[in-house]
Amino acid sequence: MEETNETSFYQEYEVFSKKSVKAPIQHQFSLLAPNEEMALSMAMENFMRREDVLDVWVVKRDNIRAMTSEERMNWTKRLDNKDYRRTKGTVI
């Protein structure tokens, strides 16, 4: 029963960083923390001491929405429907 309380106490967060103004935002790692403040503190402690970064973001994993398999299939179909981009030669 203690494990249930412990697992509900910690939440999973994703850590992102940006090294410079022009650099892209990159996912760095995941971590477990009891709240956002602790997650940011842990991310800064673990990541910023190793590398120079401009900014760090911490996002609760529950707040990240992934595409469903159906959405992914529809997206792929949408990307593949551009026959006009294929070169078929010139008819003379």
C-alpha positions as CSV (number, residue, x, y, z in Angstrom):
1,M,0.0,0.0,0.0
2,E,2.9,2.4,0.6
3,E,4.0,2.0,-3.0
4,T,0.7,3.4,-4.2
5,N,1.0,6.4,-2.0
6,E,4.6,6.9,-3.1
7,T,3.9,6.6,-6.8
8,S,1.0,9.1,-6.5
9,F,3.2,11.5,-4.6
10,Y,5.8,11.7,-7.4
11,Q,4.8,12.9,-10.9
12,E,6.7,12.5,-14.1
13,Y,8.2,15.6,-15.8
14,E,10.0,16.1,-19.1
15,V,12.9,18.5,-19.2
16,F,13.7,20.6,-22.2
17,S,16.5,23.1,-22.8
18,K,17.7,25.7,-25.2
19,K,21.5,26.4,-25.5
20,S,21.3,29.8,-27.3
21,V,18.7,32.2,-28.8
22,K,18.9,30.6,-32.2
23,A,19.2,27.0,-31.0
24,P,16.2,24.7,-31.1
25,I,14.5,23.5,-28.0
26,Q,15.6,20.0,-27.2
27,H,14.3,17.3,-24.9
28,Q,16.9,16.3,-22.4
29,F,15.5,13.7,-19.9
30,S,12.6,12.7,-17.7
31,L,12.5,13.0,-13.9
32,L,10.2,12.2,-11.0
33,A,9.4,15.1,-8.6
34,P,6.6,15.9,-6.1
35,N,5.8,19.3,-7.8
36,E,6.8,21.7,-10.5
37,E,9.1,23.8,-8.3
38,M,11.1,20.7,-7.2
39,A,11.2,19.4,-10.8
40,L,12.7,22.7,-12.1
41,S,15.1,22.8,-9.2
42,M,16.2,19.2,-9.9
43,A,16.5,19.8,-13.6
44,M,18.6,22.9,-13.1
45,E,20.8,21.1,-10.6
46,N,21.3,18.0,-12.8
47,F,21.6,19.6,-16.2
48,M,22.8,23.2,-15.9
49,R,25.9,22.3,-14.0
50,R,27.1,20.1,-16.9
51,E,26.3,22.3,-19.9
52,D,25.8,26.0,-20.6
53,V,22.2,26.6,-21.4
54,L,20.1,29.7,-22.0
55,D,16.8,28.3,-20.7
56,V,15.3,25.2,-19.1
57,W,11.6,24.1,-19.3
58,V,9.9,21.5,-17.2
59,V,6.6,20.1,-18.4
60,K,4.4,17.6,-16.5
61,R,4.1,14.5,-18.7
62,D,0.3,14.5,-18.4
63,N,0.3,17.9,-20.1
64,I,2.0,16.6,-23.2
65,R,-0.4,15.3,-25.8
66,A,0.8,12.7,-28.3
67,M,-0.8,11.8,-31.6
68,T,-3.0,8.8,-31.6
69,S,-2.3,6.0,-34.0
70,E,-5.3,7.1,-36.1
71,E,-4.1,10.7,-36.2
72,R,-0.6,9.5,-37.2
73,M,-2.0,7.4,-40.1
74,N,-4.1,10.4,-41.3
75,W,-1.0,12.6,-41.1
76,T,1.0,10.2,-43.1
77,K,-1.7,10.0,-45.8
78,R,-1.7,13.8,-45.9
79,L,2.0,13.9,-46.5
80,D,2.0,11.2,-49.2
81,N,-0.7,12.8,-51.4
82,K,1.6,15.1,-53.3
83,D,2.0,13.3,-56.6
84,Y,2.6,16.7,-58.3
85,R,6.0,16.8,-56.7
86,R,7.2,13.6,-58.4
87,T,9.1,14.1,-61.6
88,K,7.7,11.9,-64.3
89,G,9.5,13.4,-67.2
90,T,8.3,15.7,-70.0
91,V,6.0,14.5,-72.7
92,I,7.1,15.7,-76.2
